[in-house]
């Protein structure tokens, strides 16, 4: 899986969880909090993206994620490590 594909999964998952968010606002330098996501929304996005990728990550691997780019990197690294 390419990193761009992971970004697409994350963007589409955010859009599904928060349909009120303009897709153009979903950028790697933004956090989900910046987009108005509360803690349950963030959990839904992470779980939904992992499910769509077919991946399980420990919370330790997500502890240092502060923005969408960090989430993409963590998911991408996890997807590549499991292959």
mmCIF file of the N, C-alpha and C atoms, coordinates in Angstrom:
data_MODEL
# 
_entry.id   MODEL 
# 
loop_
_atom_site.group_PDB 
_atom_site.id 
_atom_site.type_symbol 
_atom_site.label_atom_id 
_atom_site.label_alt_id 
_atom_site.label_comp_id 
_atom_site.label_asym_id 
_atom_site.label_entity_id 
_atom_site.label_seq_id 
_atom_site.pdbx_PDB_ins_code 
_atom_site.Cartn_x 
_atom_site.Cartn_y 
_atom_site.Cartn_z 
_atom_site.occupancy 
_atom_site.B_iso_or_equiv 
_atom_site.pdbx_formal_charge 
_atom_site.auth_seq_id 
_atom_site.auth_comp_id 
_atom_site.auth_asym_id 
_atom_site.auth_atom_id 
_atom_site.pdbx_PDB_model_num 
ATOM 1   N N  . UNK A 1 1  ? 0.846   -1.176 0.000  1.00 0.00 ? 1  UNK A N  1 
ATOM 2   C CA . UNK A 1 1  ? 0.000   0.000  0.000  1.00 0.00 ? 1  UNK A CA 1 
ATOM 3   C C  . UNK A 1 1  ? 0.891   1.239  0.000  1.00 0.00 ? 1  UNK A C  1 
ATOM 4   N N  . UNK A 1 2  ? 0.563   2.166  -0.877 1.00 0.00 ? 2  UNK A N  1 
ATOM 5   C CA . UNK A 1 2  ? 1.311   3.418  -0.948 1.00 0.00 ? 2  UNK A CA 1 
ATOM 6   C C  . UNK A 1 2  ? 0.798   4.406  0.094  1.00 0.00 ? 2  UNK A C  1 
ATOM 7   N N  . UNK A 1 3  ? 1.666   5.337  0.457  1.00 0.00 ? 3  UNK A N  1 
ATOM 8   C CA . UNK A 1 3  ? 1.310   6.334  1.465  1.00 0.00 ? 3  UNK A CA 1 
ATOM 9   C C  . UNK A 1 3  ? 0.115   7.171  1.006  1.00 0.00 ? 3  UNK A C  1 
ATOM 10  N N  . UNK A 1 4  ? 0.044   7.477  -0.282 1.00 0.00 ? 4  UNK A N  1 
ATOM 11  C CA . UNK A 1 4  ? -1.071  8.253  -0.820 1.00 0.00 ? 4  UNK A CA 1 
ATOM 12  C C  . UNK A 1 4  ? -2.399  7.518  -0.633 1.00 0.00 ? 4  UNK A C  1 
ATOM 13  N N  . UNK A 1 5  ? -2.347  6.197  -0.716 1.00 0.00 ? 5  UNK A N  1 
ATOM 14  C CA . UNK A 1 5  ? -3.555  5.395  -0.501 1.00 0.00 ? 5  UNK A CA 1 
ATOM 15  C C  . UNK A 1 5  ? -3.997  5.480  0.957  1.00 0.00 ? 5  UNK A C  1 
ATOM 16  N N  . UNK A 1 6  ? -3.032  5.485  1.866  1.00 0.00 ? 6  UNK A N  1 
ATOM 17  C CA . UNK A 1 6  ? -3.360  5.613  3.291  1.00 0.00 ? 6  UNK A CA 1 
ATOM 18  C C  . UNK A 1 6  ? -3.991  6.982  3.535  1.00 0.00 ? 6  UNK A C  1 
ATOM 19  N N  . UNK A 1 7  ? -3.436  8.033  2.923  1.00 0.00 ? 7  UNK A N  1 
ATOM 20  C CA . UNK A 1 7  ? -4.028  9.364  3.058  1.00 0.00 ? 7  UNK A CA 1 
ATOM 21  C C  . UNK A 1 7  ? -5.476  9.355  2.570  1.00 0.00 ? 7  UNK A C  1 
ATOM 22  N N  . UNK A 1 8  ? -5.744  8.716  1.450  1.00 0.00 ? 8  UNK A N  1 
ATOM 23  C CA . UNK A 1 8  ? -7.106  8.645  0.915  1.00 0.00 ? 8  UNK A CA 1 
ATOM 24  C C  . UNK A 1 8  ? -8.030  7.945  1.898  1.00 0.00 ? 8  UNK A C  1 
ATOM 25  N N  . UNK A 1 9  ? -7.572  6.852  2.490  1.00 0.00 ? 9  UNK A N  1 
ATOM 26  C CA . UNK A 1 9  ? -8.382  6.131  3.482  1.00 0.00 ? 9  UNK A CA 1 
ATOM 27  C C  . UNK A 1 9  ? -8.684  7.034  4.674  1.00 0.00 ? 9  UNK A C  1 
ATOM 28  N N  . UNK A 1 10 ? -7.668  7.718  5.181  1.00 0.00 ? 10 UNK A N  1 
ATOM 29  C CA . UNK A 1 10 ? -7.863  8.597  6.339  1.00 0.00 ? 10 UNK A CA 1 
ATOM 30  C C  . UNK A 1 10 ? -8.808  9.738  5.981  1.00 0.00 ? 10 UNK A C  1 
ATOM 31  N N  . UNK A 1 11 ? -8.595  10.379 4.848  1.00 0.00 ? 11 UNK A N  1 
ATOM 32  C CA . UNK A 1 11 ? -9.455  11.490 4.421  1.00 0.00 ? 11 UNK A CA 1 
ATOM 33  C C  . UNK A 1 11 ? -10.908 11.027 4.269  1.00 0.00 ? 11 UNK A C  1 
ATOM 34  N N  . UNK A 1 12 ? -11.104 9.890  3.615  1.00 0.00 ? 12 UNK A N  1 
ATOM 35  C CA . UNK A 1 12 ? -12.460 9.378  3.413  1.00 0.00 ? 12 UNK A CA 1 
ATOM 36  C C  . UNK A 1 12 ? -13.117 8.985  4.734  1.00 0.00 ? 12 UNK A C  1 
ATOM 37  N N  . UNK A 1 13 ? -12.340 8.464  5.660  1.00 0.00 ? 13 UNK A N  1 
ATOM 38  C CA . UNK A 1 13 ? -12.875 8.075  6.964  1.00 0.00 ? 13 UNK A CA 1 
ATOM 39  C C  . UNK A 1 13 ? -13.261 9.306  7.773  1.00 0.00 ? 13 UNK A C  1 
ATOM 40  N N  . UNK A 1 14 ? -12.426 10.336 7.737  1.00 0.00 ? 14 UNK A N  1 
ATOM 41  C CA . UNK A 1 14 ? -12.788 11.590 8.420  1.00 0.00 ? 14 UNK A CA 1 
ATOM 42  C C  . UNK A 1 14 ? -14.069 12.154 7.824  1.00 0.00 ? 14 UNK A C  1 
ATOM 43  N N  . UNK A 1 15 ? -14.158 12.150 6.505  1.00 0.00 ? 15 UNK A N  1 
ATOM 44  C CA . UNK A 1 15 ? -15.352 12.681 5.830  1.00 0.00 ? 15 UNK A CA 1 
ATOM 45  C C  . UNK A 1 15 ? -16.600 11.876 6.194  1.00 0.00 ? 15 UNK A C  1 
ATOM 46  N N  . UNK A 1 16 ? -16.459 10.576 6.394  1.00 0.00 ? 16 UNK A N  1 
ATOM 47  C CA . UNK A 1 16 ? -17.600 9.745  6.773  1.00 0.00 ? 16 UNK A CA 1 
ATOM 48  C C  . UNK A 1 16 ? -18.030 10.017 8.211  1.00 0.00 ? 16 UNK A C  1 
ATOM 49  N N  . UNK A 1 17 ? -17.048 10.208 9.089  1.00 0.00 ? 17 UNK A N  1 
ATOM 50  C CA . UNK A 1 17 ? -17.351 10.463 10.503 1.00 0.00 ? 17 UNK A CA 1 
ATOM 51  C C  . UNK A 1 17 ? -17.857 11.885 10.698 1.00 0.00 ? 17 UNK A C  1 
ATOM 52  N N  . UNK A 1 18 ? -17.287 12.838 9.971  1.00 0.00 ? 18 UNK A N  1 
ATOM 53  C CA . UNK A 1 18 ? -17.649 14.252 10.090 1.00 0.00 ? 18 UNK A CA 1 
ATOM 54  C C  . UNK A 1 18 ? -18.008 14.805 8.708  1.00 0.00 ? 18 UNK A C  1 
ATOM 55  N N  . UNK A 1 19 ? -19.204 14.489 8.203  1.00 0.00 ? 19 UNK A N  1 
ATOM 56  C CA . UNK A 1 19 ? -19.579 14.935 6.856  1.00 0.00 ? 19 UNK A CA 1 
ATOM 57  C C  . UNK A 1 19 ? -19.659 16.459 6.711  1.00 0.00 ? 19 UNK A C  1 
ATOM 58  N N  . UNK A 1 20 ? -19.667 17.175 7.819  1.00 0.00 ? 20 UNK A N  1 
ATOM 59  C CA . UNK A 1 20 ? -19.712 18.636 7.769  1.00 0.00 ? 20 UNK A CA 1 
ATOM 60  C C  . UNK A 1 20 ? -18.350 19.270 7.478  1.00 0.00 ? 20 UNK A C  1 
ATOM 61  N N  . UNK A 1 21 ? -17.288 18.471 7.493  1.00 0.00 ? 21 UNK A N  1 
ATOM 62  C CA . UNK A 1 21 ? -15.939 18.983 7.250  1.00 0.00 ? 21 UNK A CA 1 
ATOM 63  C C  . UNK A 1 21 ? -15.692 19.050 5.744  1.00 0.00 ? 21 UNK A C  1 
ATOM 64  N N  . UNK A 1 22 ? -15.226 20.196 5.277  1.00 0.00 ? 22 UNK A N  1 
ATOM 65  C CA . UNK A 1 22 ? -14.867 20.374 3.879  1.00 0.00 ? 22 UNK A CA 1 
ATOM 66  C C  . UNK A 1 22 ? -13.652 19.496 3.573  1.00 0.00 ? 22 UNK A C  1 
ATOM 67  N N  . UNK A 1 23 ? -13.745 18.587 2.604  1.00 0.00 ? 23 UNK A N  1 
ATOM 68  C CA . UNK A 1 23 ? -12.612 17.694 2.295  1.00 0.00 ? 23 UNK A CA 1 
ATOM 69  C C  . UNK A 1 23 ? -11.317 18.450 1.987  1.00 0.00 ? 23 UNK A C  1 
ATOM 70  N N  . UNK A 1 24 ? -11.409 19.659 1.479  1.00 0.00 ? 24 UNK A N  1 
ATOM 71  C CA . UNK A 1 24 ? -10.207 20.454 1.191  1.00 0.00 ? 24 UNK A CA 1 
ATOM 72  C C  . UNK A 1 24 ? -9.472  20.843 2.476  1.00 0.00 ? 24 UNK A C  1 
ATOM 73  N N  . UNK A 1 25 ? -10.176 20.816 3.603  1.00 0.00 ? 25 UNK A N  1 
ATOM 74  C CA . UNK A 1 25 ? -9.568  21.156 4.889  1.00 0.00 ? 25 UNK A CA 1 
ATOM 75  C C  . UNK A 1 25 ? -8.819  19.979 5.508  1.00 0.00 ? 25 UNK A C  1 
ATOM 76  N N  . UNK A 1 26 ? -9.002  18.790 4.968  1.00 0.00 ? 26 UNK A N  1 
ATOM 77  C CA . UNK A 1 26 ? -8.353  17.593 5.514  1.00 0.00 ? 26 UNK A CA 1 
ATOM 78  C C  . UNK A 1 26 ? -6.963  17.503 4.892  1.00 0.00 ? 26 UNK A C  1 
ATOM 79  N N  . UNK A 1 27 ? -5.999  18.059 5.617  1.00 0.00 ? 27 UNK A N  1 
ATOM 80  C CA . UNK A 1 27 ? -4.610  18.102 5.152  1.00 0.00 ? 27 UNK A CA 1 
ATOM 81  C C  . UNK A 1 27 ? -3.710  17.498 6.224  1.00 0.00 ? 27 UNK A C  1 
ATOM 82  N N  . UNK A 1 28 ? -2.536  17.091 5.799  1.00 0.00 ? 28 UNK A N  1 
ATOM 83  C CA . UNK A 1 28 ? -1.607  16.431 6.710  1.00 0.00 ? 28 UNK A CA 1 
ATOM 84  C C  . UNK A 1 28 ? -1.142  17.320 7.857  1.00 0.00 ? 28 UNK A C  1 
ATOM 85  N N  . UNK A 1 29 ? -1.113  18.624 7.653  1.00 0.00 ? 29 UNK A N  1 
ATOM 86  C CA . UNK A 1 29 ? -0.620  19.522 8.690  1.00 0.00 ? 29 UNK A CA 1 
ATOM 87  C C  . UNK A 1 29 ? -1.687  19.909 9.708  1.00 0.00 ? 29 UNK A C  1 
ATOM 88  N N  . UNK A 1 30 ? -2.896  19.414 9.532  1.00 0.00 ? 30 UNK A N  1 
ATOM 89  C CA . UNK A 1 30 ? -4.007  19.713 10.447 1.00 0.00 ? 30 UNK A CA 1 
ATOM 90  C C  . UNK A 1 30 ? -4.205  18.550 11.410 1.00 0.00 ? 30 UNK A C  1 
ATOM 91  N N  . UNK A 1 31 ? -4.742  18.857 12.557 1.00 0.00 ? 31 UNK A N  1 
ATOM 92  C CA . UNK A 1 31 ? -5.129  17.783 13.481 1.00 0.00 ? 31 UNK A CA 1 
ATOM 93  C C  . UNK A 1 31 ? -6.633  17.552 13.320 1.00 0.00 ? 31 UNK A C  1 
ATOM 94  N N  . UNK A 1 32 ? -7.087  16.415 13.788 1.00 0.00 ? 32 UNK A N  1 
ATOM 95  C CA . UNK A 1 32 ? -8.525  16.168 13.739 1.00 0.00 ? 32 UNK A CA 1 
ATOM 96  C C  . UNK A 1 32 ? -9.261  17.121 14.674 1.00 0.00 ? 32 UNK A C  1 
ATOM 97  N N  . UNK A 1 33 ? -8.604  17.539 15.749 1.00 0.00 ? 33 UNK A N  1 
ATOM 98  C CA . UNK A 1 33 ? -9.194  18.535 16.648 1.00 0.00 ? 33 UNK A CA 1 
ATOM 99  C C  . UNK A 1 33 ? -9.413  19.843 15.898 1.00 0.00 ? 33 UNK A C  1 
ATOM 100 N N  . UNK A 1 34 ? -8.443  20.237 15.053 1.00 0.00 ? 34 UNK A N  1 
ATOM 101 C CA . UNK A 1 34 ? -8.587  21.441 14.229 1.00 0.00 ? 34 UNK A CA 1 
ATOM 102 C C  . UNK A 1 34 ? -9.850  21.369 13.361 1.00 0.00 ? 34 UNK A C  1 
ATOM 103 N N  . UNK A 1 35 ? -10.214 20.146 12.972 1.00 0.00 ? 35 UNK A N  1 
ATOM 104 C CA . UNK A 1 35 ? -11.372 19.942 12.099 1.00 0.00 ? 35 UNK A CA 1 
ATOM 105 C C  . UNK A 1 35 ? -12.678 19.810 12.879 1.00 0.00 ? 35 UNK A C  1 
ATOM 106 N N  . UNK A 1 36 ? -12.591 19.916 14.201 1.00 0.00 ? 36 UNK A N  1 
ATOM 107 C CA . UNK A 1 36 ? -13.788 19.844 15.028 1.00 0.00 ? 36 UNK A CA 1 
ATOM 108 C C  . UNK A 1 36 ? -14.126 18.456 15.538 1.00 0.00 ? 36 UNK A C  1 
ATOM 109 N N  . UNK A 1 37 ? -13.211 17.517 15.384 1.00 0.00 ? 37 UNK A N  1 
ATOM 110 C CA . UNK A 1 37 ? -13.451 16.155 15.862 1.00 0.00 ? 37 UNK A CA 1 
ATOM 111 C C  . UNK A 1 37 ? -13.238 16.091 17.368 1.00 0.00 ? 37 UNK A C  1 
ATOM 112 N N  . UNK A 1 38 ? -14.192 15.487 18.071 1.00 0.00 ? 38 UNK A N  1 
ATOM 113 C CA . UNK A 1 38 ? -14.011 15.255 19.495 1.00 0.00 ? 38 UNK A CA 1 
ATOM 114 C C  . UNK A 1 38 ? -13.316 13.903 19.685 1.00 0.00 ? 38 UNK A C  1 
ATOM 115 N N  . UNK A 1 39 ? -13.131 13.495 20.917 1.00 0.00 ? 39 UNK A N  1 
ATOM 116 C CA . UNK A 1 39 ? -12.378 12.271 21.188 1.00 0.00 ? 39 UNK A CA 1 
ATOM 117 C C  . UNK A 1 39 ? -13.055 11.031 20.593 1.00 0.00 ? 39 UNK A C  1 
ATOM 118 N N  . UNK A 1 40 ? -14.374 10.983 20.604 1.00 0.00 ? 40 UNK A N  1 
ATOM 119 C CA . UNK A 1 40 ? -15.072 9.836  20.007 1.00 0.00 ? 40 UNK A CA 1 
ATOM 120 C C  . UNK A 1 40 ? -14.931 9.843  18.494 1.00 0.00 ? 40 UNK A C  1 
ATOM 121 N N  . UNK A 1 41 ? -14.992 11.020 17.889 1.00 0.00 ? 41 UNK A N  1 
ATOM 122 C CA . UNK A 1 41 ? -14.778 11.118 16.440 1.00 0.00 ? 41 UNK A CA 1 
ATOM 123 C C  . UNK A 1 41 ? -13.377 10.618 16.078 1.00 0.00 ? 41 UNK A C  1 
ATOM 124 N N  . UNK A 1 42 ? -12.387 11.046 16.850 1.00 0.00 ? 42 UNK A N  1 
ATOM 125 C CA . UNK A 1 42 ? -11.004 10.642 16.571 1.00 0.00 ? 42 UNK A CA 1 
ATOM 126 C C  . UNK A 1 42 ? -10.853 9.131  16.694 1.00 0.00 ? 42 UNK A C  1 
ATOM 127 N N  . UNK A 1 43 ? -11.476 8.550  17.703 1.00 0.00 ? 43 UNK A N  1 
ATOM 128 C CA . UNK A 1 43 ? -11.439 7.099  17.874 1.00 0.00 ? 43 UNK A CA 1 
ATOM 129 C C  . UNK A 1 43 ? -12.103 6.406  16.691 1.00 0.00 ? 43 UNK A C  1 
ATOM 130 N N  . UNK A 1 44 ? -13.245 6.918  16.249 1.00 0.00 ? 44 UNK A N  1 
ATOM 131 C CA . UNK A 1 44 ? -13.943 6.346  15.092 1.00 0.00 ? 44 UNK A CA 1 
ATOM 132 C C  . UNK A 1 44 ? -13.086 6.426  13.830 1.00 0.00 ? 44 UNK A C  1 
ATOM 133 N N  . UNK A 1 45 ? -12.394 7.541  13.649 1.00 0.00 ? 45 UNK A N  1 
ATOM 134 C CA . UNK A 1 45 ? -11.540 7.699  12.468 1.00 0.00 ? 45 UNK A CA 1 
ATOM 135 C C  . UNK A 1 45 ? -10.390 6.701  12.504 1.00 0.00 ? 45 UNK A C  1 
ATOM 136 N N  . UNK A 1 46 ? -9.707  6.620  13.628 1.00 0.00 ? 46 UNK A N  1 
ATOM 137 C CA . UNK A 1 46 ? -8.565  5.707  13.730 1.00 0.00 ? 46 UNK A CA 1 
ATOM 138 C C  . UNK A 1 46 ? -9.020  4.260  13.554 1.00 0.00 ? 46 UNK A C  1 
ATOM 139 N N  . UNK A 1 47 ? -10.066 3.862  14.267 1.00 0.00 ? 47 UNK A N  1 
ATOM 140 C CA . UNK A 1 47 ? -10.562 2.482  14.166 1.00 0.00 ? 47 UNK A CA 1 
ATOM 141 C C  . UNK A 1 47 ? -11.068 2.187  12.752 1.00 0.00 ? 47 UNK A C  1 
ATOM 142 N N  . UNK A 1 48 ? -11.782 3.136  12.169 1.00 0.00 ? 48 UNK A N  1 
ATOM 143 C CA . UNK A 1 48 ? -12.305 2.942  10.817 1.00 0.00 ? 48 UNK A CA 1 
ATOM 144 C C  . UNK A 1 48 ? -11.201 2.832  9.784  1.00 0.00 ? 48 UNK A C  1 
ATOM 145 N N  . UNK A 1 49 ? -10.181 3.669  9.898  1.00 0.00 ? 49 UNK A N  1 
ATOM 146 C CA . UNK A 1 49 ? -9.058  3.619  8.952  1.00 0.00 ? 49 UNK A CA 1 
ATOM 147 C C  . UNK A 1 49 ? -8.292  2.301  9.102  1.00 0.00 ? 49 UNK A C  1 
ATOM 148 N N  . UNK A 1 50 ? -8.049  1.896  10.345 1.00 0.00 ? 50 UNK A N  1 
ATOM 149 C CA . UNK A 1 50 ? -7.351  0.623  10.550 1.00 0.00 ? 50 UNK A CA 1 
ATOM 150 C C  . UNK A 1 50 ? -8.157  -0.529 9.987  1.00 0.00 ? 50 UNK A C  1 
ATOM 151 N N  . UNK A 1 51 ? -9.472  -0.500 10.174 1.00 0.00 ? 51 UNK A N  1 
ATOM 152 C CA . UNK A 1 51 ? -10.333 -1.547 9.653  1.00 0.00 ? 51 UNK A CA 1 
ATOM 153 C C  . UNK A 1 51 ? -10.278 -1.589 8.125  1.00 0.00 ? 51 UNK A C  1 
ATOM 154 N N  . UNK A 1 52 ? -10.342 -0.433 7.490  1.00 0.00 ? 52 UNK A N  1 
ATOM 155 C CA . UNK A 1 52 ? -10.312 -0.378 6.026  1.00 0.00 ? 52 UNK A CA 1 
ATOM 156 C C  . UNK A 1 52 ? -8.974  -0.834 5.463  1.00 0.00 ? 52 UNK A C  1 
ATOM 157 N N  . UNK A 1 53 ? -7.899  -0.604 6.216  1.00 0.00 ? 53 UNK A N  1 
ATOM 158 C CA . UNK A 1 53 ? -6.569  -1.033 5.777  1.00 0.00 ? 53 UNK A CA 1 
ATOM 159 C C  . UNK A 1 53 ? -6.327  -2.499 6.133  1.00 0.00 ? 53 UNK A C  1 
ATOM 160 N N  . UNK A 1 54 ? -7.080  -3.010 7.110  1.00 0.00 ? 54 UNK A N  1 
ATOM 161 C CA . UNK A 1 54 ? -6.877  -4.379 7.576  1.00 0.00 ? 54 UNK A CA 1 
ATOM 162 C C  . UNK A 1 54 ? -5.696  -4.463 8.525  1.00 0.00 ? 54 UNK A C  1 
ATOM 163 N N  . UNK A 1 55 ? -5.654  -3.526 9.464  1.00 0.00 ? 55 UNK A N  1 
ATOM 164 C CA . UNK A 1 55 ? -4.498  -3.358 10.316 1.00 0.00 ? 55 UNK A CA 1 
ATOM 165 C C  . UNK A 1 55 ? -4.924  -3.203 11.765 1.00 0.00 ? 55 UNK A C  1 
ATOM 166 N N  . UNK A 1 56 ? -4.101  -3.709 12.665 1.00 0.00 ? 56 UNK A N  1 
ATOM 167 C CA . UNK A 1 56 ? -4.285  -3.469 14.097 1.00 0.00 ? 56 UNK A CA 1 
ATOM 168 C C  . UNK A 1 56 ? -2.988  -2.889 14.629 1.00 0.00 ? 56 UNK A C  1 
ATOM 169 N N  . UNK A 1 57 ? -3.093  -1.736 15.263 1.00 0.00 ? 57 UNK A N  1 
ATOM 170 C CA . UNK A 1 57 ? -1.923  -1.097 15.869 1.00 0.00 ? 57 UNK A CA 1 
ATOM 171 C C  . UNK A 1 57 ? -2.169  -0.938 17.360 1.00 0.00 ? 57 UNK A C  1 
ATOM 172 N N  . UNK A 1 58 ? -1.104  -1.065 18.123 1.00 0.00 ? 58 UNK A N  1 
ATOM 173 C CA . UNK A 1 58 ? -1.226  -0.815 19.554 1.00 0.00 ? 58 UNK A CA 1 
ATOM 174 C C  . UNK A 1 58 ? -1.311  0.689  19.783 1.00 0.00 ? 58 UNK A C  1 
ATOM 175 N N  . UNK A 1 59 ? -1.874  1.053  20.906 1.00 0.00 ? 59 UNK A N  1 
ATOM 176 C CA . UNK A 1 59 ? -1.979  2.476  21.236 1.00 0.00 ? 59 UNK A CA 1 
ATOM 177 C C  . UNK A 1 59 ? -0.603  3.102  21.391 1.00 0.00 ? 59 UNK A C  1 
ATOM 178 N N  . UNK A 1 60 ? 0.415   2.299  21.709 1.00 0.00 ? 60 UNK A N  1 
ATOM 179 C CA . UNK A 1 60 ? 1.780   2.818  21.823 1.00 0.00 ? 60 UNK A CA 1 
ATOM 180 C C  . UNK A 1 60 ? 2.247   3.422  20.499 1.00 0.00 ? 60 UNK A C  1 
ATOM 181 N N  . UNK A 1 61 ? 1.874   2.809  19.405 1.00 0.00 ? 61 UNK A N  1 
ATOM 182 C CA . UNK A 1 61 ? 2.306   3.299  18.085 1.00 0.00 ? 61 UNK A CA 1 
ATOM 183 C C  . UNK A 1 61 ? 1.584   4.575  17.694 1.00 0.00 ? 61 UNK A C  1 
ATOM 184 N N  . UNK A 1 62 ? 0.496   4.887  18.367 1.00 0.00 ? 62 UNK A N  1 
ATOM 185 C CA . UNK A 1 62 ? -0.275  6.086  18.043 1.00 0.00 ? 62 UNK A CA 1 
ATOM 186 C C  . UNK A 1 62 ? -0.084  7.195  19.074 1.00 0.00 ? 62 UNK A C  1 
ATOM 187 N N  . UNK A 1 63 ? 0.691   6.926  20.114 1.00 0.00 ? 63 UNK A N  1 
ATOM 188 C CA . UNK A 1 63 ? 0.831   7.876  21.224 1.00 0.00 ? 63 UNK A CA 1 
ATOM 189 C C  . UNK A 1 63 ? 1.432   9.213  20.805 1.00 0.00 ? 63 UNK A C  1 
ATOM 190 N N  . UNK A 1 64 ? 2.331   9.204  19.848 1.00 0.00 ? 64 UNK A N  1 
ATOM 191 C CA . UNK A 1 64 ? 3.000   10.442 19.440 1.00 0.00 ? 64 UNK A CA 1 
ATOM 192 C C  . UNK A 1 64 ? 2.372   11.099 18.221 1.00 0.00 ? 64 UNK A C  1 
ATOM 193 N N  . UNK A 1 65 ? 1.190   10.665 17.841 1.00 0.00 ? 65 UNK A N  1 
ATOM 194 C CA . UNK A 1 65 ? 0.503   11.239 16.679 1.00 0.00 ? 65 UNK A CA 1 
ATOM 195 C C  . UNK A 1 65 ? -0.199  12.530 17.110 1.00 0.00 ? 65 UNK A C  1 
ATOM 196 N N  . UNK A 1 66 ? 0.130   13.625 16.401 1.00 0.00 ? 66 UNK A N  1 
ATOM 197 C CA . UNK A 1 66 ? -0.459  14.915 16.747 1.00 0.00 ? 66 UNK A CA 1 
ATOM 198 C C  . UNK A 1 66 ? -1.214  15.564 15.597 1.00 0.00 ? 66 UNK A C  1 
ATOM 199 N N  . UNK A 1 67 ? -1.035  15.026 14.392 1.00 0.00 ? 67 UNK A N  1 
ATOM 200 C CA . UNK A 1 67 ? -1.739  15.590 13.248 1.00 0.00 ? 67 UNK A CA 1 
ATOM 201 C C  . UNK A 1 67 ? -2.068  14.477 12.261 1.00 0.00 ? 67 UNK A C  1 
ATOM 202 N N  . UNK A 1 68 ? -2.763  14.830 11.213 1.00 0.00 ? 68 UNK A N  1 
ATOM 203 C CA . UNK A 1 68 ? -3.207  13.832 10.241 1.00 0.00 ? 68 UNK A CA 1 
ATOM 204 C C  . UNK A 1 68 ? -2.010  13.185 9.554  1.00 0.00 ? 68 UNK A C  1 
ATOM 205 N N  . UNK A 1 69 ? -0.976  13.963 9.277  1.00 0.00 ? 69 UNK A N  1 
ATOM 206 C CA . UNK A 1 69 ? 0.233   13.396 8.679  1.00 0.00 ? 69 UNK A CA 1 
ATOM 207 C C  . UNK A 1 69 ? 0.863   12.343 9.568  1.00 0.00 ? 69 UNK A C  1 
ATOM 208 N N  . UNK A 1 70 ? 0.880   12.582 10.871 1.00 0.00 ? 70 UNK A N  1 
ATOM 209 C CA . UNK A 1 70 ? 1.416   11.600 11.813 1.00 0.00 ? 70 UNK A CA 1 
ATOM 210 C C  . UNK A 1 70 ? 0.594   10.324 11.840 1.00 0.00 ? 70 UNK A C  1 
ATOM 211 N N  . UNK A 1 71 ? -0.729  10.480 11.745 1.00 0.00 ? 71 UNK A N  1 
ATOM 212 C CA . UNK A 1 71 ? -1.597  9.300  11.688 1.00 0.00 ? 71 UNK A CA 1 
ATOM 213 C C  . UNK A 1 71 ? -1.334  8.509  10.412 1.00 0.00 ? 71 UNK A C  1 
ATOM 214 N N  . UNK A 1 72 ? -1.206  9.204  9.308  1.00 0.00 ? 72 UNK A N  1 
ATOM 215 C CA . UNK A 1 72 ? -0.917  8.537  8.031  1.00 0.00 ? 72 UNK A CA 1 
ATOM 216 C C  . UNK A 1 72 ? 0.400   7.777  8.126  1.00 0.00 ? 72 UNK A C  1 
ATOM 217 N N  . UNK A 1 73 ? 1.426   8.425  8.682  1.00 0.00 ? 73 UNK A N  1 
ATOM 218 C CA . UNK A 1 73 ? 2.727   7.762  8.827  1.00 0.00 ? 73 UNK A CA 1 
ATOM 219 C C  . UNK A 1 73 ? 2.622   6.509  9.693  1.00 0.00 ? 73 UNK A C  1 
ATOM 220 N N  . UNK A 1 74 ? 1.919   6.607  10.818 1.00 0.00 ? 74 UNK A N  1 
ATOM 221 C CA . UNK A 1 74 ? 1.784   5.452  11.717 1.00 0.00 ? 74 UNK A CA 1 
ATOM 222 C C  . UNK A 1 74 ? 1.056   4.301  11.022 1.00 0.00 ? 74 UNK A C  1 
ATOM 223 N N  . UNK A 1 75 ? -0.022  4.619  10.314 1.00 0.00 ? 75 UNK A N  1 
ATOM 224 C CA . UNK A 1 75 ? -0.763  3.575  9.610  1.00 0.00 ? 75 UNK A CA 1 
ATOM 225 C C  . UNK A 1 75 ? 0.048   2.981  8.465  1.00 0.00 ? 75 UNK A C  1 
ATOM 226 N N  . UNK A 1 76 ? 0.738   3.832  7.737  1.00 0.00 ? 76 UNK A N  1 
ATOM 227 C CA . UNK A 1 76 ? 1.554   3.376  6.610  1.00 0.00 ? 76 UNK A CA 1 
ATOM 228 C C  . UNK A 1 76 ? 2.686   2.487  7.098  1.00 0.00 ? 76 UNK A C  1 
ATOM 229 N N  . UNK A 1 77 ? 3.380   2.937  8.163  1.00 0.00 ? 77 UNK A N  1 
ATOM 230 C CA . UNK A 1 77 ? 4.456   2.125  8.736  1.00 0.00 ? 77 UNK A CA 1 
ATOM 231 C C  . UNK A 1 77 ? 3.921   0.776  9.215  1.00 0.00 ? 77 UNK A C  1 
ATOM 232 N N  . UNK A 1 78 ? 2.776   0.805  9.879  1.00 0.00 ? 78 UNK A N  1 
ATOM 233 C CA . UNK A 1 78 ? 2.175   -0.430 10.372 1.00 0.00 ? 78 UNK A CA 1 
ATOM 234 C C  . UNK A 1 78 ? 1.767   -1.359 9.249  1.00 0.00 ? 78 UNK A C  1 
ATOM 235 N N  . UNK A 1 79 ? 1.217   -0.813 8.192  1.00 0.00 ? 79 UNK A N  1 
ATOM 236 C CA . UNK A 1 79 ? 0.797   -1.631 7.047  1.00 0.00 ? 79 UNK A CA 1 
ATOM 237 C C  . UNK A 1 79 ? 2.001   -2.270 6.367  1.00 0.00 ? 79 UNK A C  1 
ATOM 238 N N  . UNK A 1 80 ? 3.076   -1.523 6.256  1.00 0.00 ? 80 UNK A N  1 
ATOM 239 C CA . UNK A 1 80 ? 4.281   -2.061 5.605  1.00 0.00 ? 80 UNK A CA 1 
ATOM 240 C C  . UNK A 1 80 ? 5.023   -3.047 6.493  1.00 0.00 ? 80 UNK A C  1 
ATOM 241 N N  . UNK A 1 81 ? 4.961   -2.862 7.794  1.00 0.00 ? 81 UNK A N  1 
ATOM 242 C CA . UNK A 1 81 ? 5.639   -3.767 8.721  1.00 0.00 ? 81 UNK A CA 1 
ATOM 243 C C  . UNK A 1 81 ? 4.944   -5.119 8.778  1.00 0.00 ? 81 UNK A C  1 
ATOM 244 N N  . UNK A 1 82 ? 3.629   -5.117 8.512  1.00 0.00 ? 82 UNK A N  1 
ATOM 245 C CA . UNK A 1 82 ? 2.869   -6.369 8.632  1.00 0.00 ? 82 UNK A CA 1 
ATOM 246 C C  . UNK A 1 82 ? 2.940   -7.214 7.366  1.00 0.00 ? 82 UNK A C  1 
ATOM 247 N N  . UNK A 1 83 ? 3.608   -6.733 6.372  1.00 0.00 ? 83 UNK A N  1 
ATOM 248 C CA . UNK A 1 83 ? 3.684   -7.487 5.091  1.00 0.00 ? 83 UNK A CA 1 
ATOM 249 C C  . UNK A 1 83 ? 4.918   -8.331 5.024  1.00 0.00 ? 83 UNK A C  1 
# 
